[in-house]
Amino acid sequence: MNGRTHRTTGLTLIEMTLVIATMAIMVGLAVPAMRVLTKSFQSEGGTISMVNAALNSARGMAVSRQRYVGVRFQKLCTSIDPADPLKGLMDAPQYMIFIMHDPAPNPPGTDLANGFRAVEGLEPVKLPASMGMIDLSLIQVGANGNSAIIDGNIDEPRELCDATTFSVVFSPAGKLVVQPVRTRNHDGKYRPNNGTGSTSTSMDDVFNSAENICGLRQGMFLQDDYSPRKNRSGNGQPDNLDYGLGEESSCTSFAIYETPQLRVAYDKKMAWTDYLSRLAARAFYVSPYTGNLISSD
């Protein structure tokens, strides 16, 4: 033995205690900042910033790809009942989905002249739970001044689905346009059903049919294959498959609602002249040249 002492490598108990204490202090300082950042995105100003970023991205993609590209606002299909895919719609989160015009008949095409599909490689962006986007022009107002979305009739889920599902589209020149839009899966299948052994199937994980989303959890958003149809029952009401999701023109303005207040209006059947009329007066318009939101206030 040479008489030298050898020190084992590592941290002593005191050193480890100091490291843990330092980390605890750093976490304590970071938590309030993270809370402030999170709350900023939950506010109307933070939501507007998110929407502006998405619209600007869509506009840039339209120019670079020389295609019609847009942002689709739509609520997530959370139902597990294929016969009632709009169940739970009021509390379902709303997303922004990047969509691209693709009329090609073969995958990845929609096989529709005005067909749009989700842009591959871009995940849908979830909006804050406290906020949502609504196109008030899609809500039917009755003679009594009430809106069909909240007047207690059978069309409530369909009207809510229709009003919270809309698109903003830019041309290959980067200009805001009013363009017929119908979203479909990238396989170009009409109401595919993967669970029946049918050849009409689709593995699209964004837009898909009620059967695939509710029954098999394949996809997130109902595709535009459920538009209003001629009444066949003779009772004056729409058919059961009327979910308000058919071809419609892209929009140039919309309103931002607060989820708790819209839920109150929806549950209590408040008149159009109350909450929704205030929203209409505060609509946001999309700049045809920059793609940014412009407040009407």
DRENMIDO-795797 format. One line per 2 residues: number of its first residue (from 1); their letters; for each residue x, y, z of C-alpha. Coordinates in steps of 0.05 Angstrom, whole numbers, plus 32768, in hexadecimal, padded with zeros to 4 digits. Example, Ala and Ser with C-alpha at 12.3 -4.5 7.8 and 13.67 -1.06 7.14 Angstrom:
<nodes>
1 = as = 80F6,7FA6,809C  8111,7FEB,808F $
</nodes>
This chain:
<nodes>
1 = mn = 8000,8000,8000  801B,8045,7FF0 $
3 = gr = 7FF5,8066,8028  7FCC,8094,7FFB $
5 = th = 7F82,809E,8009  7F52,8094,7FCF $
7 = rt = 7F12,80BE,7FCC  7ED4,809E,7FB0 $
9 = tg = 7EB6,80C7,7F77  7E6F,80E3,7F7F $
11 = lt = 7E49,8115,7FAA  7E49,8116,7FF5 $
13 = li = 7E08,811B,801B  7E12,8165,8027 $
15 = em = 7E20,8172,7FDD  7DE3,814A,7FC8 $
17 = tl = 7DB8,8171,7FF9  7DD1,81B3,7FDC $
19 = vi = 7DC2,819B,7F94  7D7B,8186,7FA7 $
21 = at = 7D6F,81C8,7FCB  7D88,81F0,7F90 $
23 = ma = 7D5A,81C9,7F60  7D1F,81D4,7F8E $
25 = im = 7D2B,821F,7F8E  7D31,8221,7F42 $
27 = vg = 7CF0,81FA,7F39  7CCE,8228,7F6B $
29 = la = 7CE3,8265,7F42  7CCF,8246,7F00 $
31 = vp = 7C89,822F,7F13  7C6A,8275,7F18 $
33 = am = 7C89,8289,7ED5  7C6C,824A,7EB5 $
35 = rv = 7C27,825A,7ED3  7C2A,82A0,7EB6 $
37 = lt = 7C3E,8284,7E72  7C05,8251,7E74 $
39 = ks = 7BD2,8286,7E87  7BE9,82B3,7E4F $
41 = fq = 7BD5,827D,7E1C  7B92,8274,7E3F $
43 = se = 7B81,82BE,7E34  7B60,82DB,7DF6 $
45 = gg = 7BA1,82FE,7DE4  7BC8,82BD,7DE8 $
47 = ti = 7B94,8299,7DBF  7B97,82CF,7D8A $
49 = sm = 7BE2,82C8,7D86  7BDB,827D,7D7C $
51 = vn = 7BA7,8287,7D44  7BD2,82BC,7D23 $
53 = aa = 7C0E,828E,7D22  7BE4,8256,7D03 $
55 = ln = 7BC6,8283,7CCE  7C0A,82A0,7CBC $
57 = sa = 7C27,8259,7CB6  7BED,8244,7C89 $
59 = rg = 7BF7,8281,7C5D  7C41,8272,7C57 $
61 = ma = 7C34,822A,7C44  7C01,823F,7C0F $
63 = vs = 7C36,8269,7BED  7C6F,8237,7BF4 $
65 = rq = 7C46,81FB,7BDE  7C1C,8221,7BAA $
67 = ry = 7BDD,8201,7BC6  7BA0,8219,7BEA $
69 = vg = 7BB2,8211,7C34  7B8A,8223,7C71 $
71 = vr = 7B7C,821B,7CBB  7B40,81F1,7CCF $
73 = fq = 7B1F,81FF,7D12  7AFA,81C2,7D2B $
75 = kl = 7AE8,819F,7D6C  7B05,815C,7D7D $
77 = ct = 7AD6,8121,7D76  7AD6,8104,7DBC $
79 = si = 7A98,80D7,7DB7  7A9F,808C,7DB9 $
81 = dp = 7A5A,8081,7D9B  7A5B,807F,7D4E $
83 = ad = 7A10,808C,7D4E  7A1A,80CD,7D75 $
85 = pl = 7A5F,80EA,7D63  7A4B,812F,7D7C $
87 = kg = 7A41,8117,7DC3  7A6B,8142,7DF3 $
89 = lm = 7A79,8176,7DBD  7A6F,81B1,7DEC $
91 = da = 7AA9,819B,7E18  7AD5,8181,7DE0 $
93 = pq = 7B16,81A8,7DD3  7B1C,81CF,7D93 $
95 = ym = 7B59,81C9,7D66  7B7A,81ED,7D2C $
97 = if = 7B8A,81BD,7CF3  7BB5,81D0,7CB7 $
99 = im = 7B91,81BA,7C78  7BA5,81B9,7C2E $
101 = hd = 7B7D,81B5,7BEE  7B87,8170,7BCF $
103 = pa = 7B53,8159,7B9B  7B7E,811E,7B84 $
105 = pn = 7B57,80DC,7B7E  7B8D,80B1,7B9D $
107 = pp = 7BAF,80B4,7BE1  7BC2,80E5,7BFB $
109 = gt = 7B88,8106,7BD6  7B40,8113,7BEC $
111 = dl = 7B1F,8101,7BA9  7AF6,8142,7BAF $
113 = an = 7AFA,817F,7B83  7AF7,81AC,7BC1 $
115 = gf = 7B16,8179,7BF0  7B49,818C,7C25 $
117 = ra = 7B71,815D,7C50  7B9E,8167,7C8C $
119 = ve = 7BE5,817C,7C7C  7C11,8140,7C8B $
121 = gl = 7C45,8149,7CC1  7C21,8182,7CE4 $
123 = ep = 7BFD,8171,7D24  7BBA,8192,7D34 $
125 = vk = 7BC3,81CB,7D66  7B97,81CA,7DA3 $
127 = lp = 7B77,820C,7DB7  7B73,8220,7E01 $
129 = as = 7B39,81FE,7E24  7B1D,8241,7E3C $
131 = mg = 7B17,825D,7DF5  7AFA,8249,7DB2 $
133 = mi = 7AEC,8262,7D6C  7AA6,8267,7D4F $
135 = dl = 7A8B,827C,7D0B  7A4B,829F,7D1E $
137 = sl = 7A34,82A3,7CD5  7A27,8258,7CD8 $
139 = iq = 79F5,825E,7D11  79AD,8263,7CFB $
141 = vg = 7984,8298,7D1E  7939,828B,7D26 $
143 = an = 7900,82BC,7D20  78FD,82C2,7D6C $
145 = gn = 7944,82DC,7D6F  7961,829C,7D8B $
147 = sa = 7999,8277,7D6A  7990,822F,7D55 $
149 = ii = 79CE,821D,7D7D  79AD,822D,7DC0 $
151 = dg = 7962,822F,7DB6  7955,81E8,7DCF $
153 = ni = 7944,81C6,7D8D  7960,8187,7D70 $
155 = de = 7994,81AB,7D47  79BF,81C2,7D83 $
157 = pr = 79F9,8191,7D7B  79FA,8199,7D30 $
159 = el = 79F9,81E5,7D34  7A31,81E6,7D68 $
161 = cd = 7A5A,81B7,7D3D  7A4E,81E0,7CFF $
163 = at = 7A5E,8223,7D20  7A9F,820B,7D40 $
165 = tf = 7AB7,81E9,7D00  7AD1,8217,7CCA $
167 = sv = 7B0F,8227,7CA1  7B3A,8263,7C8E $
169 = vf = 7B5D,8258,7C4A  7B95,827B,7C24 $
171 = sp = 7BA2,8277,7BDA  7BE5,8265,7BBA $
173 = ag = 7BF1,82B0,7BB5  7BEB,82B6,7C00 $
175 = kl = 7BA7,82DB,7BFE  7B6C,82CC,7C2A $
177 = vv = 7B35,82AB,7BFF  7AEE,8292,7C06 $
179 = qp = 7AF7,824B,7BEE  7AC8,820F,7BF0 $
181 = vr = 7AE4,81DE,7C23  7AD4,8196,7C32 $
183 = tr = 7B04,8170,7C5F  7B10,8126,7C56 $
185 = nh = 7B43,80F1,7C68  7B81,80ED,7C3D $
187 = dg = 7B6A,80AA,7C20  7B2F,80CA,7BFE $
189 = ky = 7AFC,809B,7C1D  7AB3,80AE,7C2A $
191 = rp = 7AA1,809C,7C71  7AD4,8063,7C77 $
193 = nn = 7AC7,802B,7CA7  7B04,8004,7CBC $
195 = gt = 7ADD,7FD4,7CE8  7AB1,7FB2,7CB5 $
197 = gs = 7AE3,7F94,7C85  7ACD,7FC5,7C50 $
199 = ts = 7AFF,7FDD,7C1C  7AEB,8024,7C2F $
201 = ts = 7B1D,802E,7C67  7B4B,8066,7C7D $
203 = md = 7B85,806A,7CAE  7B85,80B6,7CAF $
205 = dv = 7B93,80CB,7CF7  7B76,8111,7CEF $
207 = fn = 7B36,8112,7CC5  7B0C,80D3,7CC5 $
209 = sa = 7AC5,80B8,7CCA  7A98,80B3,7D06 $
211 = en = 7A9D,8067,7D05  7AE9,8068,7D06 $
213 = ic = 7AF3,80A0,7D39  7ABD,808C,7D6B $
215 = gl = 7AC2,8041,7D63  7B0B,8036,7D54 $
217 = rq = 7B2D,8078,7D6A  7B4A,807F,7D25 $
219 = gm = 7B4C,80CA,7D18  7B3B,8108,7D3F $
221 = fl = 7B0A,8132,7D17  7ACB,8121,7CF0 $
223 = qd = 7AD5,812A,7CA5  7AA3,8152,7C7B $
225 = dy = 7A77,8117,7C67  7A3D,8128,7C95 $
227 = sp = 7A1B,8164,7C75  79D0,8173,7C7C $
229 = rk = 79A6,8144,7C51  795E,8146,7C3A $
231 = nr = 792F,8131,7C72  7918,80EA,7C67 $
233 = sg = 78F0,80DD,7CA6  78BA,8110,7C98 $
235 = ng = 78BD,812E,7CDE  78DA,8170,7CC9 $
237 = qp = 791D,8162,7CEA  7961,8154,7CCA $
239 = dn = 7979,810D,7CC0  79A2,80ED,7CF8 $
241 = ld = 79E2,80F1,7CD0  79DD,813D,7CCA $
243 = yg = 7A19,8156,7CF2  7A21,8198,7CCD $
245 = lg = 7A62,8180,7CAC  7A5D,818A,7C61 $
247 = ee = 7A7E,81B6,7C2E  7A7E,81FF,7C41 $
249 = ss = 7AA5,823D,7C2E  7AE1,8253,7C55 $
251 = ct = 7AD6,8290,7C80  7AF8,82D3,7C89 $
253 = sf = 7AE1,82E3,7CD0  7ACD,82C0,7D10 $
255 = ai = 7AC4,82CD,7D5A  7AE8,82B6,7D98 $
257 = ye = 7ABC,829A,7DCF  7ACA,828A,7E18 $
259 = tp = 7AB8,8241,7E24  7A97,824A,7E69 $
261 = ql = 7A69,8281,7E4E  7A56,825B,7E10 $
263 = rv = 7A47,821E,7E3B  7A17,8249,7E65 $
265 = ay = 79F5,8263,7E27  79F0,821D,7E0B $
267 = dk = 79D5,81FE,7E4B  79A4,8236,7E5D $
269 = km = 798B,8242,7E15  799B,828C,7E1A $
271 = aw = 7984,82B8,7DE0  79AF,82CB,7DA5 $
273 = td = 79AC,8313,7DBC  79D4,8303,7DFA $
275 = yl = 7A18,82E2,7DF7  7A1D,82D1,7DAD $
277 = sr = 7A08,8317,7D98  7A41,8334,7DC1 $
279 = la = 7A71,8304,7D9F  7A58,831B,7D5A $
281 = ar = 7A68,8362,7D6C  7AAF,834E,7D7D $
283 = af = 7ABE,8324,7D40  7B05,831D,7D26 $
285 = yv = 7B15,8324,7CDC  7B4F,8304,7CB7 $
287 = sp = 7B7B,8335,7C91  7B78,8321,7C47 $
289 = yt = 7BC2,8333,7C3E  7BE6,8323,7C7F $
291 = gn = 7BB9,82EC,7C9B  7BB8,830D,7CE0 $
293 = li = 7B79,8316,7D09  7B5A,835B,7D0B $
295 = ss = 7B2A,836C,7D43  7AE8,838E,7D31 $
297 = d = 7AEA,83B5,7D73 $
</nodes>
